Amino acid sequence: MRSTTALAAGAIVLAAITGCAPSAPQVTPEPSSPVPTEQTSEATTPPAPTPFGPTPSASPSPSASGDDDARYCGDEYVLSVISGGPVGWEGTPEEQLQSAQPEGVFQPADAIDGLDVVCVVTYRIPTDGSPGVAVVSEAVLERDDDVFEELEAWATANGYESRTGQTGFVEREAPLNADGTSTMKIFWAPLDGDDPMIGNAADILRLSGADPDAVLVWHADFTQG
């Protein structure tokens, strides 16, 4: 649990990678049982992705997380996400990993500072609009009584506003670009939630080793592409 002194993803997650589309209007606060999907049926027009960077001969070596308690979720975790939705990298698993450039960190780190982290990963994914690439971070957190309140407090303190997510989740979104496109988004949901459900929850649990009631936190940054 975050100290008082400190402040899948699959198809539904990838469906939220729409940096070119304006955000939906603000909605009612998120229910107590949030819901990702491997994702729900959010439909986006799949792009014809091109690998980012040269074709590799071996998968990258993720950097260590700054949090000694946080470990890298693993290459298999990354591949399960980037190959499970409508938007992803082409090529062999090794080539997909080279394009995704996974690291064993979560960005922004202070969003999960002080929380009980099972594993983290940051990777790059192609988008279906500008800027073409988004930097996505995922963290699997242990569930406790304060985790949702702590995440909400961080989002509010950093200017993220609740909006209707295309995936069915309530996403918190940072101030938009002048043209109405997204800059950064974050959402979180329990892996055992069902409103909506995280479609790739079983894969996340298997690959992370988390308890069934763990919480997935997902953040996308469209400003680094």
DOGU-92697 format. One record per atom (N, C-alpha, C, O, CB): residue in three letters; x, y, z. Coordinates in steps of 0.2 Angstrom, whole numbers, plus 5000, padded with zeros to 4 digits. Glycine has a CB too. Layout:
REM residues N
ALAXYZ...
REM end
This chain:
REM residues 225
MET500449945000MET500050005000MET500450065000MET501050065003MET499550005006ARG500250114996ARG500650174996ARG500750215003ARG500250215006ARG500350224991SER501250235005SER501350265011SER501050335011SER500950365006SER502150265013THR500950355017THR500550425018THR501050475016THR500850535014THR500350435025THR501650465016THR502150515014THR502250525006THR502450575004THR502850505017ALA502050465003ALA502150474996ALA501450494993ALA500950474995ALA502350404993LEU501550534989LEU500950564987LEU500350534991LEU499750564990LEU500850554980ALA498049714890ALA498249644895ALA498249684889ALA497949714884ALA498049574899ALA498849654892ALA498349684889ALA498149664882ALA498649644879ALA498449754889GLY497749654880GLY497449624874GLY497049674870GLY497249734870GLY497049564876ALA496549654867ALA496149694863ALA495849754866ALA495849804862ALA495649654860ILE495549754872ILE495249814874ILE495749864876ILE495649924875ILE494849794881VAL496349844878VAL496849894880VAL497149924873VAL497249984873VAL497449854883LEU497249884868LEU497549904862LEU496949954858LEU497150004855LEU497749854857ALA496349934860ALA495849984857ALA495850054860ALA495650094856ALA495149954858ALA496150064865ALA496250124868ALA496750164865ALA496850224867ALA496350124876ILE497150134861ILE497750174858ILE497450214852ILE497550184846ILE498350124856THR497150264853THR496850304848THR497050374849THR496650424850THR496050294847GLY497750394848GLY497950454849GLY497650514845GLY497750574846GLY498750454849CYS497350494839CYS497150544834CYS496450564836CYS496250614833CYS497250524827ALA496050524840ALA495350544841ALA495250584847ALA495550574852ALA494950474841PRO494750634846PRO494650674852PRO494350634857PRO494050574856PRO494150734850SER494350654864SER494150614869SER493350624870SER493050674868SER494450634876ALA493050574873ALA492350584874ALA492150624880ALA492650634884ALA492050514875PRO491550654881PRO491450694886PRO491450664893PRO491450594893PRO490750724886GLN491550704898GLN491650674905GLN491050634907GLN490450654905GLN491750734910VAL491150584911VAL490550544913VAL490550534920VAL490950554924VAL490550474909THR490050484922THR489950474929THR490650434932THR490950394928THR489350434931PRO490850444938PRO491450414941PRO491350334940PRO490850304940PRO491450424948GLU491950304939GLU492050234938GLU491750194943GLU491850214949GLU492750214937PRO491350134942PRO491050094947PRO491650054951PRO492250054949PRO490650044944SER491450024956SER491849994961SER492249934957SER492749914959SER491549974967SER491849904952SER492149854949SER492349874942SER491949854937SER491749794949PRO492949904940PRO493049924934PRO493149864929PRO493149804931PRO493749964934VAL493249874923VAL493349824918VAL493749834912VAL493549864908VAL492649804916PRO494249794911PRO494649794905PRO494449734901PRO494049694904PRO495349794906THR494649724895THR494549664891THR495149644888THR495649684888THR493949674886GLU495149584886GLU495749564882GLU495649614876GLU495949624872GLU495849494881GLN495149624878GLN494749684879GLN494049674876GLN493949634872GLN495149734875THR493649724878THR492949724876THR492949734868THR493449734865THR492549774879SER492349744865SER492349744858SER492449814855SER492049834850SER491649724856GLU492849854858GLU492949924855GLU493249914848GLU493849884847GLU493449964859ALA492949934843ALA493149924836ALA493549984834ALA493350044834ALA492649914832THR494149974831THR494550024828THR494849994821THR494849934821THR495150044832THR494950044817THR495150014810THR495950004811THR496350044812THR495050074805PRO496149934810PRO496849914811PRO497249954806PRO497049954800PRO496849844810PRO497849974808PRO498250004803PRO498649954800PRO498649894802PRO498750054807ALA499049974795ALA499549924792ALA500249944795ALA500649974792ALA499549924785PRO500349914801PRO500949934805PRO501649914802PRO501649864799PRO500949904812THR502149954803THR502749934800THR503249934806THR503149974811THR503049994795PRO503649884807PRO504149884812PRO504549944814PRO504749974809PRO504549824812PHE504549964820PHE504950024822PHE505749994823PHE505849964827PHE504750054828GLY506150024819GLY506850004820GLY507049944816GLY506649914813GLY507049994827PRO507649924816PRO507949874812PRO507749804815PRO507549794821PRO508649874812THR507749754810THR507549684812THR508049654817THR508649654815THR507449644806PRO507849634823PRO508349604827PRO508549534826PRO508149504823PRO508149624834SER509049514829SER509149434829SER509049404836SER508949344836SER509849424827ALA508949444841ALA508749424847ALA508349474851ALA508349534850ALA509349404851SER507949444856SER507549494860SER507949534864SER508449514866SER507049454864PRO507649604866PRO508049644870PRO508149624877PRO507749584879PRO507749714869SER508549654880SER508649644888SER508349704891SER508649754891SER509449634890PRO507749694894PRO507449754898PRO507849774903PRO508249744907PRO506749724900SER507849844904SER508149874910SER507849864916SER507249844917SER508249954909ALA508249864922ALA507949854928ALA507549904931ALA507649964929ALA508549834933SER507049894934SER506549944937SER506949984943SER507349954946SER505949914939GLY506750044944GLY507050084949GLY506750054956GLY507050074961GLY506850154948ASP506150024956ASP505849994962ASP506149924963ASP506049874959ASP505149994962ASP506549914968ASP506849844970ASP506249794970ASP506449734969ASP507249844976ASP505649814972ASP505149764973ASP504749744966ASP504349704966ASP504649784978ALA504849784961ALA504549774955ALA504949744950ALA505549754949ALA504349844952ARG504749694947ARG505049654942ARG504749664935ARG504149674934ARG505149574944TYR505149644930TYR504949644923TYR504449594922TYR504549534924TYR505549644918CYS503849614919CYS503349564918CYS503549504913CYS503249454913CYS502749594915GLY504049514908GLY504249464904GLY504149474897GLY503649504895GLY504049404906ASP504549444893ASP504449454885ASP503849414883ASP503449444879ASP505049424882GLU503649364886GLU503049324885GLU502449374886GLU501949364882GLU502949254888TYR502449404892TYR501949454893TYR501849504888TYR501249514885TYR502049484900VAL502349534886VAL502349584880VAL502049554874VAL501649584871VAL503049614879LEU502349504872LEU502049474866LEU501349454866LEU500949464861LEU502449404864SER501049434872SER500349414873SER499949474872SER499349474869SER500249384879VAL500249534873VAL499849604872VAL499849624865VAL499349644862VAL500049654877ILE500449634863ILE500549664856ILE500349614850ILE500249644845ILE501249684855SER500249554852SER500049514846SER499249494847SER498949454843SER500449444846GLY498949514852GLY498249494854GLY497749544852GLY497149534853GLY498149484861GLY497949604849GLY497449654847GLY497449674840GLY497849654836GLY497449714851PRO497049724838PRO497049744831PRO497649794829PRO497749804823PRO496349784830VAL498049814834VAL498549854832VAL499249824835VAL499249814841VAL498449924835GLY499649814831GLY500249774834GLY500849784829GLY500749804823GLY500149704836TRP501449754831TRP502049754826TRP502049684822TRP501749634824TRP502649754830GLU502349694816GLU502349634812GLU503049604813GLU503449624816GLU502349654804GLY503049534810GLY503649504810GLY503649444815GLY503149424818GLY504249544812THR504249414816THR504349364821THR504349384828THR504349444829THR505049324820PRO504249344833PRO504249364840PRO504849414842PRO504749464845PRO504249304845GLU505449394839GLU506049424841GLU505949494837GLU506149544840GLU506649394838GLU505749504831GLU505649564828GLU505149614831GLU505249674832GLU505449554821GLN504549574834GLN504049614837GLN504349644844GLN504249704845GLN503449574839LEU504749604847LEU505049634853LEU505549684852LEU505549734856LEU505449574857GLN505949684847GLN506349734845GLN506049804843GLN506249854845GLN506849714839SER505449794840SER505049854838SER504749884845SER504649944845SER504549834833ALA504549834849ALA504149864855ALA504649894860ALA504449934864ALA503749804858GLN505249874860GLN505749894865GLN505549894872GLN505549944875GLN505949964863PRO505349834875PRO505149834881PRO505649844887PRO506249834886PRO504849764883GLU505449874892GLU505849894898GLU505549874904GLU504849874905GLU506049964898GLY505849854909GLY505549834916GLY505449894920GLY505749894926GLY506049784919VAL505049944918VAL504950004922VAL504250024921VAL503849994916VAL505450064920PHE503950064925PHE503250094923PHE503350174923PHE503750204927PHE502750074929GLN503050204918GLN503150274917GLN502450304916GLN501950274912GLN503550294910PRO502250354921PRO502650384925PRO502750344932PRO502250324935PRO502350454927ALA503350344935ALA503450294940ALA503050324946ALA502850274951ALA504250304942ASP502950384947ASP502650404953ASP501850384954ASP501550394959ASP502650484954ALA501650364948ALA500950344948ALA500850284952ALA500250274955ALA500650334941ILE501350244953ILE501250184957ILE501750184963ILE501850134966ILE501350114953ASP502050234964ASP502550244970ASP502150224976ASP501650254978ASP502750314970GLY502450174980GLY502250154986GLY501750104986GLY501550084992GLY501950214990LEU501450084980LEU500950034980LEU501349964979LEU501949964978LEU500550044974ASP500949914981ASP501249844981ASP501249814973ASP500749794971ASP500849794985VAL501849814970VAL501949804963VAL502149734962VAL502549704965VAL502449844960VAL501749694958VAL501949624956VAL502449624950VAL502949594951VAL501349584954CYS502249664945CYS502749674939CYS502549734935CYS502049754936CYS502749604935VAL503049754931VAL502949814927VAL503249804920VAL503749764920VAL503249874931VAL503049844915VAL503349844909VAL503149904905VAL502549924906VAL503149774905THR503549934901THR503449984897THR503649964890THR504249934889THR503850054899TYR503249974885TYR503349954878TYR503050004873TYR502650044875TYR503149884877ARG503350004867ARG503050044861ARG502550004857ARG502649944856ARG503650074857ILE502050044855ILE501550004851ILE501350054845ILE501250114847ILE500949984855PRO501150034839PRO500950074834PRO500250104835PRO499850064838PRO500950044827THR500050164833THR499350184834THR499050194828THR499350184822THR499350254838ASP498350204828ASP497950204822ASP497950284820ASP497450294816ASP497250174823GLY498350324822GLY498350394820GLY498950424823GLY499450394825GLY497750424823SER499050494822SER499550524825SER499650514832SER499150514836SER499550604823PRO500250504835PRO500950514832PRO501250454828PRO501750454826PRO501450544836GLY500850404828GLY501050334825GLY501350284830GLY501250224828GLY501550354820VAL501550304835VAL501850264840VAL501650294847VAL501750354848VAL502650254840ALA501450244852ALA501350264859ALA501750224863ALA501950174862ALA500550254860VAL501950254869VAL502350224874VAL501850204879VAL501550244883VAL502950274877VAL501750134880VAL501250104885VAL501650074891VAL502150044890VAL500850054881SER501350084897SER501650054903SER501050014906SER500450044906SER501950114908GLU501249964909GLU500749924912GLU501049904919GLU501649884919GLU500549854908ALA500649894924ALA500849874931ALA500349824933ALA499749844933ALA501049934936VAL500549774936VAL500049724940VAL500249744947VAL500749734950VAL500149654938LEU499649764951LEU499749784958LEU499349734962LEU498849704960LEU499449854959GLU499649724968GLU499249684973GLU498649724975GLU498649784976GLU499649664979ARG498049694977ARG497449724979ARG497449744986ARG497649694990ARG496849684977ASP497349804988ASP497149824995ASP496649874995ASP496349894990ASP497849844998ASP496449895001ASP495849935002ASP495950004999ASP495450044998ASP495749945009ASP496650024998ASP496750094996ASP496950104989ASP497050164987ASP497250125001VAL497150044986VAL497450054979VAL497050094974VAL497350144971VAL497549984976PHE496350094974PHE495950134969PHE495950204971PHE496050244967PHE495250104969GLU495950214978GLU495950284980GLU496650324979GLU496650374977GLU495750294988GLU497150284980GLU497850314978GLU497950324971GLU498150374969GLU498350264981LEU497650284967LEU497750294959LEU497350354957LEU497550394953LEU497550234955GLU496750354960GLU496250414958GLU496550484961GLU496550534957GLU495650404962ALA496850474967ALA497250544969ALA497750564965ALA497850624964ALA497450524977TRP498150514963TRP498750534958TRP498450564952TRP498750614949TRP499150474957ALA497950534949ALA497750554942ALA497450624943ALA497550674939ALA497150514940THR497050644949THR496750704950THR497350754951THR497350814948THR496350704956ALA497850734955ALA498350784956ALA498750804950ALA499050854950ALA498850754962ASN498750764945ASN499150774939ASN498750794933ASN498950794927ASN499550704937GLY498150814934GLY497750844929GLY497350804925GLY497150824919GLY498150894925TYR497350734926TYR496950684922TYR496250694924TYR496050694930TYR497250614923GLU495750694919GLU495050704920GLU494750634918GLU494950604913GLU494750764916SER494150614921SER493850554919SER493450564913SER493050614912SER493350534925ARG493450524908ARG493150524902ARG492850454900ARG493150404903ARG493550554896THR492350444896THR492150384894THR492650354889THR492850384884THR491450384890GLY492950294891GLY493450254887GLY493050224881GLY492550194882GLY493850214891GLN493450214876GLN493150184870GLN493150104872GLN492750074869GLN493550194864THR493450084877THR493450014878THR492949994883THR492849934885THR494149994881GLY492550044886GLY492050034891GLY492350054898GLY491950054902GLY491849964891PHE492950064899PHE493250084905PHE493250154906PHE493150194901PHE493950064906VAL493250184912VAL493350254913VAL494050264913VAL494450244917VAL492950274920GLU494250304908GLU494950324907GLU495050394910GLU494650434909GLU495150324900ARG495650404913ARG495850474915ARG496250504910ARG496750464908ARG496150474922GLU496150554908GLU496550584902GLU496850654904GLU496450694906GLU496050594896ALA497450664902ALA497850724903ALA497550774898ALA497250754893ALA498550714902PRO497650844899PRO497450894895PRO497650874888PRO498150854886PRO497750964897LEU497150884883LEU497250874876LEU497750914872LEU497850974875LEU496550864873ASN497950894866ASN498250944862ASN497750994859ASN497150984860ASN498550904856ALA498051044856ALA497551104854ALA497051074849ALA496551104848ALA498051154851ASP497251024845ASP496850994840ASP496350944843ASP495950914839ASP497250964834GLY496350934849GLY495850884852GLY496150814853GLY495750774855GLY495250884849THR496750804851THR496950734851THR497350724858THR497450764862THR497550724845SER497350654859SER497650634866SER498350654867SER498750644862SER497450564867THR498550664873THR499250674875THR499450604880THR499850574878THR499350734879MET499050594885MET499150544890MET498550514892MET498050554894MET499650554895LYS498450454894LYS497850424897LYS498150374902LYS498650344901LYS497450384891ILE497650354907ILE497750304912ILE497150274913ILE496650304914ILE498150334918PHE497150204915PHE496550174918PHE496750114922PHE497350094921PHE496050154912TRP496350094926TRP496550044931TRP495950004932TRP495350024932TRP496850064937ALA495949934933ALA495449894934ALA495649824937ALA496149804936ALA495049874927PRO495149794942PRO495349734945PRO495349674939PRO494849684935PRO494849714951LEU495749634940LEU495849574935LEU495249534936LEU495049494931LEU496449534936ASP494849534941ASP494249494942ASP493649534941ASP493049504943ASP494249454949GLY493749594939GLY493149634937GLY492749614931GLY493049574927GLY493349704936ASP492149634930ASP491749614925ASP491249664922ASP490749654919ASP491249554927ASP491449724923ASP491049784921ASP491349844918ASP491349894921ASP490549804926PRO491749834912PRO491849774908PRO492349734911PRO492749754915PRO491949784901MET492449674908MET493049624910MET493649634906MET493549654900MET492749554910ILE494149624909ILE494849624906ILE494849554902ILE494949504905ILE495449634910GLY494849554895GLY494749494892GLY495349454892GLY495349394891GLY494649514885ASN495949484893ASN496549444894ASN496849434901ASN497449424902ASN497149474889ALA496349444906ALA496549434913ALA496849364914ALA497349364918ALA495849444917ALA496649314911ALA496949244913ALA497649244911ALA498049214914ALA496549194909ASP497849274905ASP498549274903ASP498949324907ASP499549304909ASP498549304895ILE498649374909ILE499049424914ILE499149384920ILE499749394923ILE498649484915LEU498649354923LEU498749314929LEU499349264929LEU499749254933LEU498149284932ARG499249224923ARG499749164922ARG500449194921ARG500849164924ARG499549124916LEU500549244917LEU501149274916LEU501449314921LEU502149314921LEU501149304909SER501049344925SER501349384930SER501449354937SER501749364941SER500949444931GLY501049294938GLY501049264944GLY500649294950GLY500649284955GLY501749244947ALA500149344948ALA499849384952ALA499249344955ALA498949294952ALA499549444949ASP498949364961ASP498349344963ASP497749354959ASP497749414956ASP498249364971PRO497249314959PRO496649334955PRO496349404956PRO496049424951PRO496149284956ASP496349434962ASP496049494963ASP496549554962ASP496449614964ASP495749494970ALA497149544958ALA497649594957ALA497249644953ALA496749644950ALA498249564954VAL497649704952VAL497449764949VAL497849774943VAL498449784944VAL497349824953LEU497649794937LEU498049814931LEU497949884930LEU497449914931LEU497749774925VAL498549914930VAL498649994928VAL498949994922VAL499449964920VAL499050024934TRP498650034917TRP498850044910TRP498850124909TRP498450164910TRP498350014905HIS499450144906HIS499550214905HIS499850214898HIS500350174896HIS500050244910ALA499650264894ALA499850274887ALA500050344886ALA499750394888ALA499350254882ASP500650354883ASP500950424882ASP501050434874ASP501450394871ASP501650434886PHE500650474872PHE500650494864PHE501150544862PHE501150564856PHE499950504862THR501550574867THR501950624866THR502650604864THR503050654862THR501950674871GLN502850544865GLN503550524864GLN503650484857GLN504150464856GLN503750474869GLY503050474853GLY503150444847GLY503550474842GLY503650444836GLY502450424844
REM end
